[in-house]
Amino acid sequence: MILTNIHHVPGREIAEHYGLVQGSTIRAKHVGKDIVASLKNIVGGELGGYTELLKESRDESLQRMTVQAEEFGADAIINVRFSTSSVAQGAAEILCYGTAVKLR
Amino acid sequence: MLWLYAIAVLGPLLLGFVVGRWLERRHYASIHRREQQYMQVAVVTFEPPPPARPIRSATLAVGSVVVSVDYYKRFLAGFRLFFGGQLGSYASLLDRGRREAILRMRESAPQADVFVNARIETSSISQGEDDSTGTVEVFAYATALEYAE
């Protein structure tokens, strides 16, 4: 599966459009990581636990989107976009969406 | 009793000031070094017209980081939020976050010849009850193109 965030796949021609595909995850943070993060907060800098957590969620939502596109028989998703919104305190939804296409 | 209280208040402040400043300086040194290293590969925010050169591959490159300000800067920001004005102490936080996220995006596709249609997204992360965040996630993504020889 080829993913791009531009309107086409460079060097390839689009044969068919299958429309919107999307994937999302909602993740809450883990108490243990929260404690480490609050200590880390004193000196500032990167909070590795959170970086990892959000990265995993994003990979997971990309994975779900890819699965959906595969069901259509697509071989690329173009114009992929991301959005993050906080649903509840300490929980975030990560959404990605794009257009599934078949390449020639 | 009073000195215990003083330690509890001033301890994190001092720790934040000394260690936070040191960490920030170290982080900037790393950012500068890596930016030098990747200078030859362009990152652009637009989608260029189809290039004359054939393209071997196009992949989605992503990079993200969660960074937070230290306690001392958060304390300073408290005053600023009262009196208004520019929040200088948070500016460096966002600057570090963005540059780090872009660098990670570049590092996720080391073979790329150009990154097109780059986008940056920033979201603040709430810290439980007291909502004085000072923690942000920066996420950068782009399409990494690799030219065929």
gemmi code that builds the backbone of each chain (N, CA, C; Angstrom):
import gemmi

chains = {
    "A": [
        ("MET", (0.846, -1.206, 0.000), (0.000, 0.000, 0.000), (0.878, 1.252, 0.000)),
        ("ILE", (0.657, 2.110, -1.005), (1.420, 3.354, -1.086), (0.589, 4.467, -0.430)),
        ("LEU", (1.200, 5.208, 0.462), (0.502, 6.333, 1.085), (1.203, 7.627, 0.691)),
        ("THR", (0.411, 8.620, 0.272), (1.002, 9.942, 0.028), (0.046, 10.997, 0.568)),
        ("ASN", (0.558, 12.190, 0.817), (-0.366, 13.261, 1.196), (-0.494, 14.306, 0.098)),
        ("ILE", (-0.192, 13.891, -1.146), (-0.413, 14.761, -2.296), (-1.513, 14.150, -3.163)),
        ("HIS", (-1.897, 14.863, -4.228), (-3.085, 14.456, -4.995), (-2.903, 13.262, -5.919)),
        ("HIS", (-1.707, 12.739, -5.968), (-1.473, 11.630, -6.882), (-0.318, 10.792, -6.356)),
        ("VAL", (-0.021, 9.747, -7.074), (1.186, 8.991, -6.752), (2.160, 9.296, -7.881)),
        ("PRO", (3.235, 10.015, -7.601), (4.141, 10.445, -8.672), (4.614, 9.265, -9.515)),
        ("GLY", (4.565, 9.458, -10.800), (5.058, 8.432, -11.711), (4.058, 7.333, -12.005)),
        ("ARG", (2.896, 7.381, -11.340), (1.886, 6.343, -11.581), (0.586, 7.021, -11.989)),
        ("GLU", (-0.240, 6.262, -12.689), (-1.507, 6.810, -13.121), (-2.621, 6.182, -12.299)),
        ("ILE", (-3.640, 6.970, -11.987), (-4.752, 6.442, -11.189), (-5.804, 5.842, -12.103)),
        ("ALA", (-6.164, 4.604, -11.851), (-7.129, 3.914, -12.698), (-8.537, 4.067, -12.145)),
        ("GLU", (-8.655, 4.046, -10.827), (-9.983, 4.054, -10.227), (-9.948, 4.681, -8.835)),
        ("HIS", (-11.026, 5.381, -8.500), (-11.153, 5.961, -7.168), (-12.151, 5.163, -6.353)),
        ("TYR", (-11.838, 4.922, -5.104), (-12.790, 4.195, -4.255), (-13.379, 5.066, -3.159)),
        ("GLY", (-12.990, 6.316, -3.103), (-13.552, 7.224, -2.104), (-12.815, 7.202, -0.785)),
        ("LEU", (-13.476, 7.769, 0.209), (-12.847, 8.013, 1.504), (-12.606, 6.735, 2.309)),
        ("VAL", (-11.424, 6.636, 2.857), (-11.146, 5.590, 3.847), (-10.599, 6.283, 5.091)),
        ("GLN", (-10.875, 5.703, 6.230), (-10.409, 6.340, 7.457), (-10.072, 5.317, 8.518)),
        ("GLY", (-9.290, 5.750, 9.460), (-8.946, 4.903, 10.594), (-8.779, 5.790, 11.805)),
        ("SER", (-9.208, 5.312, 12.962), (-9.008, 6.142, 14.149), (-8.757, 5.288, 15.384)),
        ("THR", (-8.130, 5.883, 16.361), (-7.938, 5.218, 17.651), (-8.167, 6.249, 18.739)),
        ("ILE", (-8.679, 5.783, 19.848), (-8.786, 6.641, 21.022), (-7.970, 5.976, 22.107)),
        ("ARG", (-7.031, 6.714, 22.642), (-6.115, 6.155, 23.611), (-6.142, 6.988, 24.881)),
        ("ALA", (-6.122, 6.336, 25.989), (-5.962, 7.055, 27.250), (-4.541, 6.830, 27.710)),
        ("LYS", (-4.007, 7.776, 28.459), (-2.648, 7.552, 28.934), (-2.658, 6.669, 30.168)),
        ("HIS", (-1.520, 6.128, 30.386), (-1.313, 5.088, 31.351), (-0.833, 5.763, 32.646)),
        ("VAL", (-1.335, 5.339, 33.787), (-1.015, 6.030, 35.050), (0.491, 6.014, 35.337)),
        ("GLY", (1.117, 4.879, 35.106), (2.556, 4.773, 35.354), (3.341, 5.788, 34.552)),
        ("LYS", (2.994, 5.889, 33.269), (3.660, 6.843, 32.389), (3.365, 8.262, 32.841)),
        ("ASP", (2.160, 8.445, 33.385), (1.751, 9.761, 33.853), (2.620, 10.238, 35.003)),
        ("ILE", (2.950, 9.312, 35.890), (3.773, 9.663, 37.048), (5.178, 10.048, 36.587)),
        ("VAL", (5.725, 9.234, 35.702), (7.048, 9.542, 35.149), (7.016, 10.899, 34.455)),
        ("ALA", (5.943, 11.123, 33.680), (5.828, 12.382, 32.948), (5.737, 13.572, 33.889)),
        ("SER", (5.036, 13.417, 35.003), (4.897, 14.567, 35.896), (6.215, 14.891, 36.592)),
        ("LEU", (7.053, 13.866, 36.794), (8.388, 14.117, 37.338), (9.260, 14.787, 36.277)),
        ("LYS", (9.154, 14.271, 35.074), (9.925, 14.804, 33.950), (9.547, 16.264, 33.675)),
        ("ASN", (8.297, 16.582, 34.008), (7.782, 17.925, 33.815), (8.543, 18.991, 34.579)),
        ("ILE", (9.193, 18.599, 35.665), (9.945, 19.565, 36.474), (11.123, 20.121, 35.680)),
        ("VAL", (11.824, 19.214, 34.983), (12.982, 19.668, 34.211), (12.670, 19.942, 32.741)),
        ("GLY", (11.476, 19.575, 32.312), (11.077, 19.836, 30.935), (11.751, 18.911, 29.936)),
        ("GLY", (11.581, 19.209, 28.673), (12.170, 18.396, 27.619), (11.194, 17.364, 27.097)),
        ("GLU", (11.726, 16.403, 26.358), (10.842, 15.421, 25.742), (10.259, 14.451, 26.754)),
        ("LEU", (8.964, 14.192, 26.628), (8.320, 13.167, 27.445), (8.213, 11.920, 26.582)),
        ("GLY", (9.244, 11.094, 26.639), (9.367, 9.944, 25.744), (8.178, 9.002, 25.783)),
        ("GLY", (7.626, 8.790, 26.959), (6.484, 7.886, 27.111), (5.292, 8.341, 26.300)),
        ("TYR", (5.047, 9.644, 26.322), (3.913, 10.188, 25.567), (4.188, 10.177, 24.074)),
        ("THR", (5.422, 10.479, 23.711), (5.780, 10.455, 22.287), (5.484, 9.074, 21.721)),
        ("GLU", (5.930, 8.071, 22.471), (5.760, 6.683, 22.071), (4.277, 6.319, 21.969)),
        ("LEU", (3.526, 6.721, 22.985), (2.091, 6.432, 23.051), (1.347, 6.996, 21.844)),
        ("LEU", (1.614, 8.251, 21.533), (0.914, 8.887, 20.422), (1.369, 8.311, 19.085)),
        ("LYS", (2.629, 7.928, 19.019), (3.165, 7.334, 17.796), (2.478, 5.990, 17.542)),
        ("GLU", (2.358, 5.199, 18.593), (1.676, 3.904, 18.470), (0.240, 4.081, 18.023)),
        ("SER", (-0.454, 5.044, 18.609), (-1.851, 5.275, 18.234), (-1.955, 5.690, 16.784)),
        ("ARG", (-1.004, 6.508, 16.350), (-1.041, 6.972, 14.976), (-0.771, 5.818, 14.012)),
        ("ASP", (0.168, 4.971, 14.358), (0.453, 3.795, 13.533), (-0.762, 2.891, 13.450)),
        ("GLU", (-1.427, 2.740, 14.586), (-2.625, 1.909, 14.662), (-3.734, 2.461, 13.761)),
        ("SER", (-3.944, 3.778, 13.783), (-5.010, 4.324, 12.943), (-4.645, 4.237, 11.464)),
        ("LEU", (-3.355, 4.395, 11.146), (-2.923, 4.221, 9.758), (-3.178, 2.784, 9.310)),
        ("GLN", (-2.912, 1.862, 10.225), (-3.116, 0.441, 9.955), (-4.591, 0.157, 9.648)),
        ("ARG", (-5.468, 0.734, 10.465), (-6.910, 0.520, 10.265), (-7.382, 1.100, 8.944)),
        ("MET", (-6.825, 2.247, 8.590), (-7.188, 2.872, 7.319), (-6.723, 1.995, 6.157)),
        ("THR", (-5.525, 1.459, 6.290), (-4.965, 0.597, 5.239), (-5.803, -0.655, 5.048)),
        ("VAL", (-6.242, -1.238, 6.164), (-7.083, -2.434, 6.093), (-8.368, -2.135, 5.326)),
        ("GLN", (-8.956, -0.995, 5.622), (-10.184, -0.590, 4.942), (-9.959, -0.437, 3.439)),
        ("ALA", (-8.831, 0.154, 3.079), (-8.522, 0.358, 1.665), (-8.283, -0.976, 0.956)),
        ("GLU", (-7.662, -1.908, 1.686), (-7.401, -3.226, 1.099), (-8.705, -3.959, 0.789)),
        ("GLU", (-9.696, -3.738, 1.643), (-10.998, -4.371, 1.415), (-11.612, -3.929, 0.090)),
        ("PHE", (-11.338, -2.690, -0.295), (-11.842, -2.182, -1.575), (-11.022, -2.725, -2.738)),
        ("GLY", (-9.864, -3.247, -2.447), (-8.960, -3.695, -3.498), (-8.063, -2.566, -3.998)),
        ("ALA", (-7.902, -1.533, -3.177), (-7.072, -0.395, -3.569), (-5.601, -0.739, -3.392)),
        ("ASP", (-4.731, -0.028, -4.138), (-3.317, -0.233, -3.848), (-2.571, 1.030, -3.457)),
        ("ALA", (-3.312, 2.119, -3.282), (-2.691, 3.332, -2.748), (-3.746, 4.180, -2.051)),
        ("ILE", (-3.309, 4.988, -1.099), (-4.193, 5.972, -0.474), (-3.532, 7.323, -0.675)),
        ("ILE", (-4.258, 8.224, -1.350), (-3.656, 9.537, -1.618), (-4.305, 10.605, -0.745)),
        ("ASN", (-3.612, 11.744, -0.668), (-4.091, 12.883, 0.113), (-4.437, 12.528, 1.561)),
        ("VAL", (-3.565, 11.790, 2.202), (-3.781, 11.376, 3.590), (-3.658, 12.583, 4.525)),
        ("ARG", (-4.585, 12.693, 5.439), (-4.538, 13.786, 6.436), (-4.716, 13.217, 7.825)),
        ("PHE", (-4.223, 13.981, 8.782), (-4.333, 13.558, 10.181), (-5.065, 14.616, 10.976)),
        ("SER", (-5.752, 14.173, 12.006), (-6.278, 15.152, 12.937), (-6.322, 14.544, 14.330)),
        ("THR", (-6.063, 15.365, 15.313), (-6.045, 14.914, 16.701), (-7.062, 15.735, 17.476)),
        ("SER", (-7.884, 15.071, 18.271), (-8.776, 15.846, 19.113), (-8.861, 15.177, 20.469)),
        ("SER", (-8.930, 16.000, 21.500), (-9.009, 15.390, 22.824), (-10.469, 15.148, 23.161)),
        ("VAL", (-10.766, 13.922, 23.525), (-12.153, 13.501, 23.747), (-12.512, 13.719, 25.209)),
        ("ALA", (-11.652, 13.221, 26.078), (-11.854, 13.400, 27.512), (-10.494, 13.770, 28.086)),
        ("GLN", (-10.469, 14.131, 29.343), (-9.200, 14.467, 29.974), (-8.283, 13.243, 29.942)),
        ("GLY", (-7.121, 13.425, 29.394), (-6.171, 12.328, 29.344), (-6.430, 11.321, 28.241)),
        ("ALA", (-7.369, 11.606, 27.358), (-7.609, 10.701, 26.237), (-7.652, 11.500, 24.946)),
        ("ALA", (-7.106, 10.925, 23.899), (-7.079, 11.632, 22.626), (-7.517, 10.712, 21.503)),
        ("GLU", (-8.198, 11.296, 20.532), (-8.546, 10.527, 19.355), (-7.601, 10.943, 18.252)),
        ("ILE", (-7.050, 9.959, 17.575), (-6.209, 10.251, 16.431), (-6.865, 9.666, 15.206)),
        ("LEU", (-7.134, 10.550, 14.264), (-7.863, 10.158, 13.067), (-6.976, 10.383, 11.856)),
        ("CYS", (-7.013, 9.433, 10.931), (-6.384, 9.709, 9.649), (-7.346, 9.305, 8.559)),
        ("TYR", (-7.323, 10.030, 7.472), (-8.234, 9.723, 6.377), (-7.595, 10.074, 5.052)),
        ("GLY", (-8.101, 9.459, 4.016), (-7.536, 9.699, 2.699), (-8.432, 9.089, 1.634)),
        ("THR", (-7.991, 9.177, 0.396), (-8.769, 8.634, -0.713), (-8.087, 7.371, -1.229)),
        ("ALA", (-8.849, 6.281, -1.253), (-8.301, 5.018, -1.733), (-8.388, 4.975, -3.254)),
        ("VAL", (-7.300, 4.594, -3.884), (-7.301, 4.529, -5.349), (-6.635, 3.249, -5.846)),
        ("LYS", (-6.952, 2.924, -7.076), (-6.263, 1.816, -7.734), (-5.334, 2.409, -8.779)),
        ("LEU", (-4.138, 1.894, -8.834), (-3.159, 2.426, -9.788), (-3.098, 1.558, -11.030)),
        ("ARG", (-2.712, 2.224, -12.119), (-2.599, 1.476, -13.371), (-1.216, 0.855, -13.451)),
    ],
    "B": [
        ("MET", (9.385, 24.457, 60.065), (8.253, 24.198, 59.177), (8.344, 25.063, 57.915)),
        ("LEU", (8.738, 26.295, 58.147), (8.804, 27.237, 57.038), (9.870, 26.834, 56.008)),
        ("TRP", (11.000, 26.345, 56.499), (12.072, 25.974, 55.564), (11.718, 24.751, 54.744)),
        ("LEU", (10.914, 23.861, 55.338), (10.433, 22.694, 54.577), (9.574, 23.167, 53.406)),
        ("TYR", (8.757, 24.118, 53.720), (7.868, 24.684, 52.713), (8.682, 25.379, 51.611)),
        ("ALA", (9.721, 26.074, 52.068), (10.583, 26.774, 51.115), (11.271, 25.805, 50.161)),
        ("ILE", (11.711, 24.661, 50.718), (12.368, 23.652, 49.874), (11.388, 23.081, 48.860)),
        ("ALA", (10.178, 22.801, 49.340), (9.170, 22.211, 48.461), (8.824, 23.142, 47.308)),
        ("VAL", (8.878, 24.446, 47.559), (8.534, 25.405, 46.513), (9.749, 25.738, 45.656)),
        ("LEU", (10.871, 26.021, 46.307), (12.050, 26.469, 45.567), (12.836, 25.332, 44.925)),
        ("GLY", (12.729, 24.142, 45.502), (13.458, 22.984, 44.969), (13.165, 22.738, 43.498)),
        ("PRO", (11.879, 22.494, 43.160), (11.547, 22.272, 41.755), (11.894, 23.462, 40.871)),
        ("LEU", (11.766, 24.671, 41.423), (12.099, 25.868, 40.645), (13.565, 25.880, 40.257)),
        ("LEU", (14.392, 25.612, 41.249), (15.839, 25.618, 41.027), (16.239, 24.480, 40.092)),
        ("LEU", (15.656, 23.322, 40.357), (15.934, 22.138, 39.538), (15.530, 22.406, 38.086)),
        ("GLY", (14.349, 22.999, 37.942), (13.851, 23.327, 36.602), (14.766, 24.312, 35.912)),
        ("PHE", (15.216, 25.303, 36.667), (16.066, 26.351, 36.090), (17.409, 25.783, 35.636)),
        ("VAL", (18.053, 25.019, 36.529), (19.395, 24.507, 36.235), (19.353, 23.360, 35.225)),
        ("VAL", (18.611, 22.315, 35.565), (18.586, 21.131, 34.692), (17.833, 21.406, 33.397)),
        ("GLY", (16.719, 22.121, 33.521), (15.907, 22.427, 32.338), (16.709, 23.203, 31.310)),
        ("ARG", (17.471, 24.174, 31.793), (18.276, 25.006, 30.917), (19.373, 24.179, 30.240)),
        ("TRP", (19.968, 23.304, 31.040), (21.026, 22.441, 30.512), (20.470, 21.500, 29.445)),
        ("LEU", (19.301, 20.908, 29.728), (18.672, 19.987, 28.774), (18.307, 20.707, 27.481)),
        ("GLU", (17.816, 21.927, 27.642), (17.417, 22.671, 26.459), (18.627, 22.983, 25.580)),
        ("ARG", (19.706, 23.370, 26.222), (20.920, 23.686, 25.478), (21.429, 22.455, 24.730)),
        ("ARG", (21.356, 21.315, 25.406), (21.815, 20.067, 24.797), (20.928, 19.693, 23.619)),
        ("HIS", (19.625, 19.900, 23.813), (18.679, 19.576, 22.746), (18.939, 20.451, 21.520)),
        ("TYR", (19.158, 21.759, 21.764), (19.437, 22.658, 20.646), (20.724, 22.283, 19.919)),
        ("ALA", (21.720, 21.846, 20.666), (22.981, 21.429, 20.050), (22.718, 20.255, 19.111)),
        ("SER", (21.898, 19.315, 19.576), (21.571, 18.146, 18.760), (20.759, 18.546, 17.531)),
        ("ILE", (19.818, 19.485, 17.720), (19.000, 19.956, 16.599), (19.891, 20.615, 15.540)),
        ("HIS", (20.791, 21.488, 15.979), (21.658, 22.180, 15.027), (22.534, 21.213, 14.245)),
        ("ARG", (23.059, 20.234, 14.971), (23.942, 19.264, 14.333), (23.185, 18.477, 13.262)),
        ("ARG", (21.991, 18.005, 13.619), (21.228, 17.186, 12.666), (20.684, 18.016, 11.516)),
        ("GLU", (20.355, 19.278, 11.791), (19.863, 20.116, 10.699), (20.952, 20.341, 9.659)),
        ("GLN", (22.187, 20.498, 10.136), (23.328, 20.638, 9.233), (23.441, 19.409, 8.342)),
        ("GLN", (23.279, 18.275, 8.966), (23.441, 16.995, 8.300), (22.410, 16.788, 7.180)),
        ("TYR", (21.186, 17.298, 7.405), (20.116, 17.059, 6.439), (19.860, 18.248, 5.519)),
        ("MET", (20.761, 19.243, 5.574), (20.516, 20.489, 4.875), (20.299, 20.304, 3.372)),
        ("GLN", (20.942, 19.301, 2.783), (20.903, 19.114, 1.334), (19.539, 18.657, 0.815)),
        ("VAL", (18.737, 18.062, 1.693), (17.436, 17.539, 1.259), (16.363, 18.579, 1.576)),
        ("ALA", (15.634, 18.997, 0.536), (14.650, 20.055, 0.731), (13.335, 19.529, 1.298)),
        ("VAL", (12.734, 20.339, 2.154), (11.369, 20.075, 2.627), (10.540, 21.259, 2.157)),
        ("VAL", (9.512, 21.005, 1.359), (8.685, 22.112, 0.868), (7.233, 21.909, 1.271)),
        ("THR", (6.503, 23.025, 1.382), (5.126, 22.917, 1.853), (4.126, 22.837, 0.706)),
        ("PHE", (4.597, 22.828, -0.518), (3.660, 22.750, -1.632), (3.834, 21.443, -2.388)),
        ("GLU", (2.870, 21.206, -3.243), (2.950, 20.006, -4.062), (3.478, 20.434, -5.419)),
        ("PRO", (4.697, 20.111, -5.749), (5.268, 20.623, -6.987), (4.663, 19.944, -8.203)),
        ("PRO", (4.749, 20.596, -9.370), (4.272, 19.943, -10.594), (5.116, 18.708, -10.858)),
        ("PRO", (4.584, 17.750, -11.601), (5.345, 16.519, -11.853), (6.744, 16.842, -12.372)),
        ("PRO", (7.772, 16.364, -11.719), (9.136, 16.698, -12.121), (9.529, 15.991, -13.400)),
        ("ALA", (10.558, 16.546, -14.025), (11.033, 15.970, -15.267), (11.650, 14.591, -15.013)),
        ("ARG", (12.241, 14.474, -13.814), (12.908, 13.202, -13.491), (11.898, 12.144, -13.078)),
        ("PRO", (12.103, 10.915, -13.514), (11.205, 9.857, -13.068), (11.381, 9.570, -11.580)),
        ("ILE", (10.298, 9.166, -10.964), (10.318, 8.931, -9.532), (10.227, 7.446, -9.211)),
        ("ARG", (11.086, 7.022, -8.336), (11.102, 5.606, -7.995), (10.051, 5.271, -6.946)),
        ("SER", (9.967, 6.104, -5.904), (8.989, 5.783, -4.861), (8.464, 7.025, -4.166)),
        ("ALA", (7.254, 6.890, -3.654), (6.630, 7.953, -2.864), (6.099, 7.314, -1.595)),
        ("THR", (6.524, 7.830, -0.459), (6.034, 7.275, 0.807), (5.659, 8.403, 1.758)),
        ("LEU", (4.811, 8.057, 2.685), (4.420, 9.032, 3.697), (5.462, 9.008, 4.809)),
        ("ALA", (6.072, 10.173, 5.068), (7.064, 10.262, 6.148), (6.436, 11.013, 7.316)),
        ("VAL", (6.599, 10.467, 8.503), (6.019, 11.125, 9.680), (7.066, 11.261, 10.789)),
        ("GLY", (6.876, 12.257, 11.627), (7.750, 12.428, 12.781), (6.983, 13.162, 13.857)),
        ("SER", (7.160, 12.747, 15.103), (6.427, 13.439, 16.165), (7.234, 13.478, 17.443)),
        ("VAL", (6.886, 14.423, 18.290), (7.565, 14.545, 19.581), (6.615, 15.204, 20.579)),
        ("VAL", (6.723, 14.780, 21.827), (5.977, 15.445, 22.897), (7.008, 16.148, 23.771)),
        ("VAL", (6.907, 17.469, 23.885), (7.864, 18.202, 24.730), (7.120, 19.031, 25.763)),
        ("SER", (7.813, 19.285, 26.857), (7.188, 20.092, 27.892), (8.179, 21.124, 28.422)),
        ("VAL", (7.657, 22.215, 28.968), (8.528, 23.241, 29.562), (8.909, 22.807, 30.970)),
        ("ASP", (9.997, 23.365, 31.492), (10.383, 23.030, 32.858), (9.573, 23.850, 33.860)),
        ("TYR", (9.707, 23.500, 35.101), (8.912, 24.097, 36.159), (9.169, 25.595, 36.300)),
        ("TYR", (10.426, 25.979, 36.126), (10.804, 27.382, 36.256), (10.115, 28.237, 35.196)),
        ("LYS", (10.132, 27.739, 33.956), (9.500, 28.479, 32.866), (7.992, 28.531, 33.026)),
        ("ARG", (7.448, 27.457, 33.584), (6.005, 27.420, 33.801), (5.627, 28.457, 34.858)),
        ("PHE", (6.529, 28.595, 35.841), (6.324, 29.567, 36.899), (6.351, 30.993, 36.335)),
        ("LEU", (7.344, 31.260, 35.485), (7.451, 32.570, 34.837), (6.213, 32.862, 33.997)),
        ("ALA", (5.765, 31.837, 33.278), (4.613, 31.990, 32.406), (3.379, 32.372, 33.219)),
        ("GLY", (3.317, 31.910, 34.454), (2.215, 32.251, 35.343), (2.083, 33.757, 35.500)),
        ("PHE", (3.213, 34.443, 35.646), (3.202, 35.905, 35.752), (2.738, 36.544, 34.456)),
        ("ARG", (3.300, 36.027, 33.369), (2.975, 36.563, 32.052), (1.485, 36.441, 31.757)),
        ("LEU", (0.918, 35.314, 32.170), (-0.497, 35.082, 31.895), (-1.349, 36.068, 32.683)),
        ("PHE", (-0.778, 36.590, 33.752), (-1.503, 37.567, 34.554), (-1.390, 38.956, 33.938)),
        ("PHE", (-0.156, 39.334, 33.544), (0.072, 40.686, 33.048), (-0.075, 40.815, 31.532)),
        ("GLY", (-0.094, 39.708, 30.842), (-0.189, 39.753, 29.383), (1.177, 39.966, 28.758)),
        ("GLY", (1.227, 39.885, 27.445), (2.498, 40.082, 26.743), (2.981, 38.788, 26.126)),
        ("GLN", (4.155, 38.871, 25.521), (4.697, 37.695, 24.834), (5.191, 36.649, 25.814)),
        ("LEU", (4.888, 35.398, 25.499), (5.339, 34.298, 26.338), (6.647, 33.744, 25.775)),
        ("GLY", (7.719, 34.433, 26.071), (9.015, 34.034, 25.526), (9.432, 32.645, 25.942)),
        ("SER", (9.101, 32.266, 27.170), (9.564, 30.978, 27.674), (8.893, 29.808, 26.960)),
        ("TYR", (7.699, 30.048, 26.399), (7.039, 28.967, 25.675), (7.450, 28.940, 24.213)),
        ("ALA", (7.962, 30.071, 23.722), (8.357, 30.138, 22.314), (9.431, 29.107, 22.008)),
        ("SER", (10.396, 28.981, 22.925), (11.477, 28.031, 22.666), (10.970, 26.594, 22.722)),
        ("LEU", (9.954, 26.356, 23.522), (9.355, 25.020, 23.607), (8.782, 24.604, 22.253)),
        ("LEU", (7.984, 25.501, 21.666), (7.357, 25.185, 20.390), (8.383, 25.099, 19.278)),
        ("ASP", (9.386, 25.962, 19.359), (10.450, 25.941, 18.358), (11.200, 24.608, 18.392)),
        ("ARG", (11.542, 24.193, 19.581), (12.236, 22.900, 19.740), (11.381, 21.760, 19.223)),
        ("GLY", (10.112, 21.784, 19.599), (9.189, 20.715, 19.204), (9.063, 20.596, 17.703)),
        ("ARG", (8.871, 21.735, 17.047), (8.677, 21.714, 15.593), (9.925, 21.216, 14.893)),
        ("ARG", (11.056, 21.776, 15.298), (12.292, 21.390, 14.608), (12.613, 19.925, 14.837)),
        ("GLU", (12.354, 19.449, 16.031), (12.595, 18.034, 16.339), (11.660, 17.140, 15.514)),
        ("ALA", (10.382, 17.524, 15.424), (9.421, 16.709, 14.670), (9.819, 16.641, 13.193)),
        ("ILE", (10.250, 17.776, 12.643), (10.663, 17.794, 11.237), (11.904, 16.921, 11.039)),
        ("LEU", (12.829, 17.001, 11.985), (14.032, 16.167, 11.887), (13.680, 14.687, 11.936)),
        ("ARG", (12.752, 14.333, 12.801), (12.350, 12.914, 12.889), (11.650, 12.460, 11.627)),
        ("MET", (10.888, 13.374, 11.036), (10.245, 13.047, 9.773), (11.311, 12.774, 8.708)),
        ("ARG", (12.332, 13.605, 8.669), (13.436, 13.413, 7.727), (14.146, 12.087, 8.001)),
        ("GLU", (14.345, 11.808, 9.272), (15.055, 10.580, 9.632), (14.237, 9.325, 9.325)),
        ("SER", (12.913, 9.479, 9.272), (12.076, 8.314, 8.975), (12.179, 7.910, 7.506)),
        ("ALA", (12.682, 8.806, 6.658), (12.867, 8.472, 5.239), (14.235, 8.965, 4.800)),
        ("PRO", (15.304, 8.318, 5.273), (16.659, 8.825, 4.992), (17.040, 8.756, 3.518)),
        ("GLN", (16.331, 7.925, 2.744), (16.697, 7.772, 1.334), (16.032, 8.826, 0.447)),
        ("ALA", (15.147, 9.649, 1.027), (14.369, 10.598, 0.227), (15.234, 11.674, -0.414)),
        ("ASP", (14.799, 12.127, -1.620), (15.503, 13.208, -2.298), (14.815, 14.543, -2.060)),
        ("VAL", (13.511, 14.494, -1.788), (12.766, 15.713, -1.484), (11.509, 15.336, -0.690)),
        ("PHE", (11.103, 16.244, 0.200), (9.864, 16.046, 0.950), (8.875, 17.108, 0.476)),
        ("VAL", (7.760, 16.659, -0.082), (6.793, 17.638, -0.585), (5.530, 17.652, 0.266)),
        ("ASN", (4.822, 18.761, 0.163), (3.555, 18.971, 0.875), (3.684, 18.716, 2.383)),
        ("ALA", (4.710, 19.294, 2.974), (4.925, 19.103, 4.414), (3.864, 19.832, 5.228)),
        ("ARG", (3.394, 19.187, 6.259), (2.379, 19.773, 7.149), (2.829, 19.592, 8.593)),
        ("ILE", (2.529, 20.595, 9.398), (2.872, 20.502, 10.820), (1.605, 20.697, 11.637)),
        ("GLU", (1.438, 19.837, 12.608), (0.270, 19.946, 13.473), (0.730, 20.019, 14.919)),
        ("THR", (0.170, 20.932, 15.673), (0.550, 21.061, 17.080), (-0.699, 20.875, 17.928)),
        ("SER", (-0.606, 20.036, 18.950), (-1.755, 19.932, 19.851), (-1.259, 19.940, 21.284)),
        ("SER", (-1.998, 20.597, 22.142), (-1.560, 20.673, 23.527), (-2.143, 19.500, 24.309)),
        ("ILE", (-1.353, 19.022, 25.241), (-1.753, 17.862, 26.019), (-2.111, 18.332, 27.421)),
        ("SER", (-3.310, 18.001, 27.848), (-3.727, 18.470, 29.172), (-3.150, 17.564, 30.247)),
        ("GLN", (-2.804, 18.168, 31.357), (-2.154, 17.450, 32.457), (-3.102, 17.298, 33.643)),
        ("GLY", (-4.084, 16.436, 33.509), (-4.949, 16.174, 34.662), (-5.712, 17.385, 35.170)),
        ("GLU", (-5.889, 17.468, 36.467), (-6.765, 18.464, 37.101), (-6.376, 19.900, 36.744)),
        ("ASP", (-5.174, 20.311, 37.202), (-4.771, 21.682, 36.893), (-4.372, 21.708, 35.429)),
        ("ASP", (-5.072, 22.515, 34.696), (-4.954, 22.427, 33.245), (-3.843, 23.320, 32.688)),
        ("SER", (-2.849, 23.637, 33.509), (-1.753, 24.477, 33.053), (-0.789, 23.622, 32.251)),
        ("THR", (-1.138, 23.411, 30.989), (-0.464, 22.405, 30.178), (1.049, 22.583, 30.079)),
        ("GLY", (1.487, 23.441, 29.160), (2.922, 23.553, 28.963), (3.511, 22.312, 28.324)),
        ("THR", (2.636, 21.408, 27.864), (3.088, 20.211, 27.172), (2.410, 20.169, 25.808)),
        ("VAL", (3.205, 20.030, 24.764), (2.620, 19.985, 23.429), (3.132, 18.788, 22.640)),
        ("GLU", (2.294, 18.329, 21.750), (2.749, 17.330, 20.802), (2.859, 18.006, 19.456)),
        ("VAL", (3.978, 17.817, 18.793), (4.126, 18.344, 17.444), (4.276, 17.158, 16.506)),
        ("PHE", (3.515, 17.220, 15.440), (3.501, 16.119, 14.489), (3.749, 16.697, 13.105)),
        ("ALA", (4.724, 16.153, 12.400), (5.044, 16.642, 11.061), (4.911, 15.497, 10.072)),
        ("TYR", (4.349, 15.779, 8.911), (4.277, 14.738, 7.892), (4.413, 15.323, 6.497)),
        ("ALA", (4.862, 14.498, 5.585), (5.091, 14.931, 4.213), (5.188, 13.698, 3.336)),
        ("THR", (5.155, 13.917, 2.035), (5.385, 12.809, 1.111), (6.853, 12.824, 0.717)),
        ("ALA", (7.539, 11.733, 0.991), (8.957, 11.625, 0.661), (9.092, 11.035, -0.741)),
        ("LEU", (9.781, 11.775, -1.610), (9.972, 11.286, -2.974), (11.419, 10.870, -3.176)),
        ("GLU", (11.539, 9.788, -3.891), (12.877, 9.295, -4.223), (12.990, 9.240, -5.735)),
        ("TYR", (13.976, 9.905, -6.290), (14.135, 9.899, -7.743), (14.799, 8.613, -8.212)),
        ("ALA", (14.387, 8.182, -9.394), (15.097, 7.063, -10.009), (16.377, 7.637, -10.603)),
        ("GLU", (17.425, 6.882, -10.565), (18.724, 7.425, -11.051), (18.663, 7.810, -12.516)),
    ],
}
model = gemmi.Model(1)
for chain_id, residues in chains.items():
    chain = gemmi.Chain(chain_id)
    for i, (resn, *xyz) in enumerate(residues, 1):
        res = gemmi.Residue()
        res.name, res.seqid = resn, gemmi.SeqId(i, " ")
        for name, pos in zip(("N", "CA", "C"), xyz):
            atom = gemmi.Atom()
            atom.name, atom.element = name, gemmi.Element(name[0])
            atom.pos, atom.b_iso = gemmi.Position(*pos), 0.0
            res.add_atom(atom)
        chain.add_residue(res)
    model.add_chain(chain)
structure = gemmi.Structure()
structure.add_model(model)
structure.setup_entities()
